[in-house]
Amino acid sequence: MKAFVLDHYRKNGRLTLTDVDAPRAGQHDVVVEIHAAGVNLVDAKIRDGEFKLVLPYKLPIIMGNDVAGVVTQVGSQVSAFKPGDTVYARPDTNRIGTFAESIAIHERDVAHAPANLTIQQAASIPLVALTAWQALIETARLTAGQKVFIQAGSGGVGTVAIQLAKHLGATVATTCSPASFDLVRGLGADVVIDYKSQDFETELSGYDVVLHSQDTAALTKSLRILKPGGILVSISGPPDPAFAEQVGAPWFVGLALRALSRGVRAQAKRLGVRYSFLFMRADGEQLQEITGLIESGVIRPLVDRAFDFEATNEALAYVETGRTKGKVVIAVKQQPDR
C-alpha cells in the first residue's frame, strides 16, 4: 500500500511517499481502510524531532494521527466492530500512521463515526476533540458557571473546545483575528479578543481555567489572569514531570522535563494557581461520547480545506502557517461521501 513515511528528523522536511506492507489485524485490532486523515500541528513537531526524546520512534515510520474510514478486518478478540463499519480514531501514540491507505488500530482506541458527518468531517475530529475533552473535562473539571479562556479560538482545538465549554455551561473568552470574530461567536464564544491589537491580560481577570496553546509570553500572561485555585492546561508546553511518567520516559528525560518546566511551575505556585501539561491520549470510549455530542448537535466540525493524498506535504505546510480555520484533512480515498 501507499504511505507517507518519515525517514529522518528534519525541520520543515518532507515526508516520503512510498510502498509499505499492508497491516494485519492483531487479536484486539481493527484494520481500517483509510478514507480521510486529519492533519495536526503535532505531525510537524514529530517530523521536526521535537518529541524524539520522549517519543523515540524507530524510523522510518508512517506519519499521521487522525483517521476515518471503513473496517476491513477485525481480530479474533474484537466484538464491538465488524467489517463494513464506518469508524474514526486517534491511534495510540505508539501506533500512529494515518497518512496511508490502511492502518491497524487497537479496538480500545476506535469509535463508530457520527452518522451525521461526512467521512472527511469525521477525520477532522478525533485528536482535537479528545484534546478538548481531556483538557476541559478530565483535567480542569470545568463546570457550569465557571470562566474559561481558550486561546486561538478559530484553530482546530479552539473551535471544538469553545463548543464543549459552552455545552458545560461555562463563560468562554477567546482570541482570534477580526476576520474570525463571527466564526467564534457562532460557536459560542462570549468574549472575543483581537490578538493583533488587544492584550488579553488587560481584558480578562478572575478566570477559572485557561486552555493554553500559544507561546511562552502568552503562557506567563495566562497564569496571571487566573483566579487563586485556577488551572492552566497547556497543550504547547513546557512538558512537566507528570508527562514523563505518562509516556514512560527514562529517568534522565524526567529530570530534563522537571528542569524545563521548573520556572512555570514555580510561577504558578507563587500565584496560587496550577499548571498542567497535556499530551492527549487515544481513548475510544471518550470518542464514543463525543460521537453522541456530535449527533445531538452540541459539537459541529469545521473543516478549513481538504487536500488530495498526494499533496500531504502541502497540507502539513498549510497547517504550519497557523492561518487555518478549523481543521485540514487529507482525502486518502477519492469517492462519493456517505
N, C-alpha and C positions, 0 to 999 in steps of 0.2 A: 504494500500500500504506500501511498504518498504521505509524507510528513515533513514539517519544518523542524529542523534539528539545530540545537546549539552545539557547535563543535568545540569552541573555546570562549572563555570570558573576554569580552572587549566592549568598552563603552561605545555606544552607537553602532555596534557591529550588526551584521546582517545574519539572519538565520538561513540555513541551507535547506532547500527543497530537495528531498532525496527519497529513495525507495527503502523501506524498512519492512521487517516481518510483521504480518498481521497479528494482533493479540489473540490469546486464547483465554478462555474463562477458567479461573481457579474455582475451587469449591464454593466460595462465597461471592464470586464475581458475576457481574453482568457485562457482556460485551455490547457496546453501543456503536451503531453506525452513526457517525457524526454528521449532522446536517448543518449545524451552525456552532460557532465558538465565539465567546466573548473575549474582548481584548482589554487588559488591565495594565495599569502602570507597574504593578508588581512583575509583570512579564519583562519589562525593560530593566527593572532593577536586578532581576535574576540574570538576565543576559549580560548586564554590565559587571556582574560579580559582586554586587553589594551584599549578598547574603551568603557568600561562599564559605564563611567561617562557621555559620550556624546551620546552613543547609548545604552540606558538602555533597552536591550531586556528582555522580560519576558520569563524566562526559564521554561521548556525545549523549544528549538527552532530547527527547521530543518536548517542545515547549507548549504552553497553553494551560489555563486554569479554569475555564468556564466551558460548559458543553450542553448542548441539547441535541437530541437525536432519537433514534429508534433502536430498541433492544433487538439484537440478532441471536444472541446465545445467553444462556444462564448456567451457572454452576450447579452441581448436584445438590448443594445445600440451600439454594435460593428458592424462596417460596413467595416473596412479595411481588416479583416481577416475572414476566413471560415474554417470549419473542413477540414483537409487534407493538409492545408498549412504547408510548412516547414519554421520554424521561428527560430530566435535566439534573445537573450536578456540578459541584465544585469538587473535583477529585482530591483525595488526600494529598498533602504536601509532598509526600514521598512517591506519589504515583501520578504526577502531572503528565500532560501530553495530549491536549485537546486540539492543537494545530495539526490535525491529522485526519485521516479518513475513518479511523476506528480507534476505540480505546476500551480497555478492560478496567472496570471500577468496582471496588468492594460495595456490596449491596447496601451497607450501612450509610454510605455517602450519597445515595441516589434517591430521588423523589420523582413521583409522577408529575409531569409538566402540567401547568394550569391549562384547563380546557379552553379558556377564552383568549389564549395568546397564540400568535404565530410562532413558528419554531425559532425564528430569529429573535423575536421578543423574549422568548423563554431563555435563550442563550445569554441574554444580557443581564439576567437576574442573579444567579447563584452567589457569586463572590461578593457583590456589593450588598445584596440583601442579607446574607449571613453576617457580613461585617457590621451592618447597621443593627441587626438583631443582637449580636454578641456584645456590641458596644453599649447600646442603649438599654436593653432588657437584662442581659446576663451580667454585665459588669457594672454599669451605672445604676441599674434598677430604677430607671426613670418611671415616675408615677404622675398621675393626673394632678394638675395644679403647679407642677414644677416648671422651671425655665431652663431651656437648653439652647446653647449656641452651637450651631452646626456650620463649620467653615466650608466654603466653596459649595454653596447650595445647588449650583447648576451642574456639578460634576456627577459621576456615576454613583458614588456612595451618597453624596449630598441629596440627590433627587429622591432616593429611596428613604434615607434617614429622616428627611422632613416629613414625608408621608407617614412613616411609622411613628414618629414622635407625636404628630397630631392625633393619630389613632389612639395613642396612650393618654391623650388629654393634656399634653404639655403646651406651653407657650414657646414658640420657636423663633429664634433670630438666626439670620444667616448673612453671608457676604457673597457678592457676585458683581458683575458689571451691569450698568444700566440696561444693556440690551437683554439681560435675563431677568429683570425685575418682574415682569408679568408672569414669566415661567414659574419662578419660585413662589410667587404669591398664589398662583393657581394650584400649586402643590400643597399649600397650607402655611407658608411662612408668614408670621405675624409682623416681624421686624426685619427689614431688608436694608443692608448697608452697602454702599458703593465702595468697594475695596480700593478703587483708584483715587477717590477724593475724600474719603472719610476714614477716621481712625476708630475702629470698633471699640477700643479701650475707653474712649471718651463717651461713647454712645451706650455702652452696656455696663451693668453692675448687678451684683447680687444674684448671679446665676448658679443653678444647682449642678449643671452638667455642661461640659464642653466636649464636643467631638472634634478633635484636632487632626488636621490633615496637611498642614502647611509647614512653613519653615520655623527655625529657632526663634526668630523675633516674634512671630505670631504665638508661639508656644509661651514665651515669657509673658506677653500681654494677656493671654488667655487665662493663665493662672491667677492674674490679678483681678479678673472680672468675676471670679468665683466667690461665693459667699463662704464663710467658715464651714467646714464639713463637706464642701462640694468636691466634685471629682472631675478631673480631666482625663479623658481616654484618648490616647494618641495612636493613630494608625501610620504615622510617618516617623516615629522615633523621638528620642533615642530608645532602643530596646532596654529593658530592665532585667534584673536577675531572675524574675519570675518567668520571663520569656525563655531564658537559657534552660530553665528546668522544664518548661513545656516541650521544647524540642529535643531534650536530652543532650544538650551540648556538652562538650568536655569541660572539665573544671576550669581550665585556663580561659576558655571562652566566657564562662560565667563571671570570672574575675574581671575580664575586659569589659563586659557589659555593665558590671557593677560600677566600674570606674567611669564608663562613658555616660551613665545616667546619674551619677552622683550629684552633679550640680542641680539638675532639675528636681531631683527628689528632695534635696536639701531646701531648695526654694519653696517647694510645695509644703514642706513641713513647717517652715517659718511662717507661711501664710495660713496655716491651719487647714490646708486642703490636701487632696490625694491625687497622686499621679499613677496612671496605669497604662502600659503599652499593650496594644492588642495586635497580634498577628492571627487573623481569623483562621479557624479550622473547619474542615469539612464536617457536615452534620446533616444527614438525610432527614432525621426527624424534625429538626428545626426548619429545614427547607420545605418539608411537607406542610408545616404550619403556615409558612409563608405562602405556599400554594393556595391555602384556604383564604388568606387575606387578599390575594390577587383575584381569585374567583369571585369574592364578595365585593370587589371594587374598592377596597381600602388602599391597595397599592397598585399603581399602574406603571408599566415600564416606559422608559424614554430612550429610544434608540436614535442616536445622532446620525449614524451613517453605517451602511453595510459595504464591505469590500469583498471582492472575489477572493477565493482561496489563494490564487497565485499572487495576490497583492498583499499577503500577510505582513511582509516587512513594511510596506507603505502604511498599513493600518496601525502598526506599532508606532511608527514615526508620527502619525497623526495624533495618537493618544498622548505622546510625549510633548506635544505643543501646549497642552494644558487648556486648549480652547474648545474642548468638546462640551456639548450639552447633553448630558446623559451618557449612554454607553455606545461604544463602537463594537460592531460584530463582524465576523467573517462568515460568508456564505460558503460553506465547505461543499455542500451538495446542492447543485442547481436543480430545483424542481419546484412545481407549484406548492405554495404553503398550504398547510391544512386549514 
